[in-house]
């Protein structure tokens, strides 16, 4: 009898078990969001490091090429298989990427992808009907030659054989610390209107197929706490909320806010409309 009573005194009651479960649940509710935030912060830091590498590589490229930055696109190099910045052999060598092949023109190794990028993987590109795949995570600023500019370029097919290029010299950049070079993206290039988050990001998130269906191939991805990491032409990297990259205003203040947009996206303000 003494043993039975002793055993009963050591057992937990149902109420005690429920209290323990409630405490565990409470602790999890506190810890899990903290761990999620820590993971997101770590991903953003890795992303910024990647962008820093790309920006520094582009600055080194200007030293080798007499103050010319790597072209966003250079159709004269189509025959060589390197018409875009990420397929440019010398730029890839400076970054430290392995030699490209016919199938890797638009691919960067996994260690150079943004950790928060949910698009650059085989499962995503396995969708039926998808063309022009890329595994890059970052886009180069094409605004100076886009539909947003005075002299937009156009091409038929993906990368045609032609005789023009979209590239800038160091002297073309006014206030290099405020001009976007590379930024979180779903394609290999970005333009100002592609940062229109109410029209694109808020609807499509990280799904470039939907962007293309809606008529844009140049989106900014606000995948870090509704903002994007960006590398600037002076080599520094910063985090910008989506509201800082695309402004929405009433008609009374359209002009000043439009200028704020242009000052970020147009590397040479003479190219804006």
Buried (B, 14 or more C-beta within 10 A) or exposed (E): EEEEEEEEEEEEEEEEEEEEEEEEEEEEEEEEEEEEEEEBEEBBEBBBEBBBBBBBBBBBBBEEBEEBBBBBBBBEBBEEBBBBBBBBBBBBEBBEBEEBEEEBBBBBEEEBBBBBBEBBEEEBBEEEEEEBBBBBBBBBBBBBBBBBBEEBBEEEEEBEEBEBBBBBEBEBBBEBEEBBBBBBBBBBBBBBBBBBBEBBBEEBBBBBBBBBEEEBBBBBBBBBBEBBBBBBBBBBBBBBEBEBBBBEEEEEEEEEBBBEBBBBBBBBEEBBE
